[in-house]
């Protein structure tokens, strides 16, 4: 398959692993500790585990798996609001399939559907708009979720609904943005991240500028990366090369897809339909100012939160959940006390186990469980003997 096999070439991968091994030794000596690189995007986390990249990397490098899965970081309170909206008899509630099992405080959308709510899985917000045209007697609500990657399609659907004169279509808007959460992580105490692998799909929409800002402000190497094995390996090498030479810049490894200034039509639609919220809650990370968006006043008639009462109650994460510590690189997923016991992909308790792109789900699905259990036991024994 053209444009796929080229980025999975075993010989090229072997060569990149060798180069990473060489350069990482010098960088570790320079830092005086293990190198920590964070891949922000859940798509990168999934690829890293699927292709076994982390297991083959030099031991001088630790990958920290970031919060870049919007399903994972959806707070419980917002799921409860989804359930409340979906249970209304005058509503058809539409959502992407990966949001169906995100746990609320009492139930998830899949359980709600089983109890009789009219909840339908769609592949696009345009599917929801078509349902609104087909069922004019019902309010069709689209669960708008995702980073900047999915915002343009939602915004363009609202503009289409306006053009078509549809009045029974609205969004329950939970779109979130990338840069504020990166800043929040970098402002955290005791966070030791030396460089970032930045999300290629988000960058395809927003361009290079936002990541140039982060790199300049925090003096950290940032490399925008594609999602194939050679993309990720080259991006890791590029970040290490910056650390070796003392540079801190934004570099675009994914230039075959990412335009410097982003996607102008998508950005224009987003800017017209959405505006920043004062604050947004993130599951596993808490409250982050100006990190989410809401529908502007111009399109208030398409905002489910203005059409219907929404409690918007903040519900704390389960006390035993350690997702925040995983996201900040303080612990690995298998070190969490409830990993693979109380918290599994079938019964997710923590944010990072909800979606297959979450770090805990990736460890669970692709890791060697026997080895992870032994690691946990040895860590617990070491803690007791201290």
Buried (B, 14 or more C-beta within 10 A) or exposed (E): EEEEEEBBBEEBBEEBBEBBBEBBEEBBEEBEEBBBBBBBBBBBBBBBBEBEBBEEBBEBBBBBBBBBBBBBBBBBBBBBBBBBBBBBEEBBBBBBEBBBBBBBEEBBBBBBBEEEBBBBBBEBBBBBBBBBEEEEEBBBBBBBBBBBBBBBBBBBBBBBBBEEEBEBBBBBBBBBBBBBBBBBBBEBEEBBBBBBBBBBBBBBBBBBEBBBBBBEEBEBBBBBBBBBBBBBBBBBBBBBBBBEEEEBBBBBBBEEBBBEEBBEEBBBBBEBBBEBBEEBBBBBBBEBEBBBBBBBEEBEBBBBBBBBEBEEEEBEBBEEBBBBBBBBBBBBBBBBEBBBEBBBBEEBBBBBBBBBBBBBBBBBEBBEEEEBEEBBEEBEEEEEEE
